[in-house]
């Protein structure tokens, strides 16, 4: 709903797209930094560490793709306005 209102104005869409890309990069960087240290105190096994690593990388990729799609659509709309 909020993105539908923002998509109408390319000037407002580009900062939102860049925010999605930065959040995605932060998630991927954090997942790579925490992967060797993600074992909980009880140490039930390495599966939880692998799971959190995979989920964070997946969410990072999704955020980056969403930011790229928003930026490209805003760029195309801006070209049509000019």
C-alpha positions as CSV (number, residue, x, y, z in Angstrom):
1,X,0.0,0.0,0.0
2,X,2.7,2.4,0.9
3,X,4.9,1.4,-2.0
4,X,1.9,1.9,-4.4
5,X,1.7,5.6,-3.3
6,X,5.5,6.1,-3.6
7,X,5.7,4.4,-7.0
8,X,3.8,7.3,-8.6
9,X,6.7,9.7,-8.0
10,X,10.1,8.7,-9.2
11,X,11.8,11.3,-7.0
12,X,10.5,9.4,-3.9
13,X,11.1,5.9,-5.3
14,X,14.8,6.1,-5.8
15,X,15.8,6.7,-2.1
16,X,13.5,3.8,-1.1
17,X,15.1,1.6,-3.7
18,X,18.6,2.5,-2.4
19,X,17.5,1.8,1.1
20,X,16.4,-1.7,0.1
21,X,19.8,-2.3,-1.6
22,X,21.7,-1.2,1.5
23,X,19.6,-3.3,3.8
24,X,20.2,-6.3,1.6
25,X,24.0,-5.7,1.6
26,X,23.9,-5.3,5.3
27,X,22.1,-8.6,5.7
28,X,24.5,-10.5,3.5
29,X,27.6,-8.9,5.2
30,X,26.2,-9.7,8.7
31,X,25.4,-13.3,7.7
32,X,28.9,-13.8,6.5
33,X,30.4,-12.3,9.6
34,X,28.2,-14.2,12.0
35,X,28.3,-17.6,10.3
36,X,31.3,-19.1,12.2
37,X,30.0,-17.7,15.5
38,X,26.3,-18.5,15.3
39,X,26.3,-21.6,17.5
40,X,23.9,-21.1,20.5
41,X,25.1,-21.7,24.0
42,X,23.3,-25.1,24.3
43,X,25.0,-26.2,21.0
44,X,22.2,-28.4,19.6
45,X,24.3,-28.7,16.4
46,X,25.5,-26.8,13.4
47,X,22.1,-26.9,11.6
48,X,20.8,-23.8,13.3
49,X,23.9,-21.8,12.3
50,X,23.5,-23.0,8.7
51,X,19.8,-22.2,8.8
52,X,20.3,-18.6,10.0
53,X,23.1,-18.1,7.6
54,X,20.9,-19.2,4.7
55,X,17.9,-17.2,5.7
56,X,19.9,-14.0,6.1
57,X,21.5,-14.5,2.7
58,X,18.2,-15.2,1.1
59,X,16.5,-12.2,2.7
60,X,19.5,-10.0,1.6
61,X,19.1,-11.2,-2.0
62,X,15.4,-10.5,-2.0
63,X,15.9,-7.0,-0.6
64,X,18.6,-6.3,-3.3
65,X,16.4,-7.5,-6.1
66,X,13.4,-5.5,-4.8
67,X,15.6,-2.4,-4.7
68,X,16.9,-3.0,-8.2
69,X,13.3,-3.5,-9.6
70,X,12.2,-0.3,-7.9
71,X,15.2,1.7,-9.1
72,X,14.8,0.5,-12.7
73,X,11.0,1.2,-12.7
74,X,11.6,4.7,-11.3
75,X,14.3,5.3,-13.9
76,X,12.0,4.2,-16.7
77,X,9.2,6.4,-15.4
78,X,11.6,9.4,-15.1
79,X,12.8,8.9,-18.7
80,X,9.2,8.9,-19.9
81,X,8.5,12.2,-18.1
82,X,11.4,13.9,-19.8
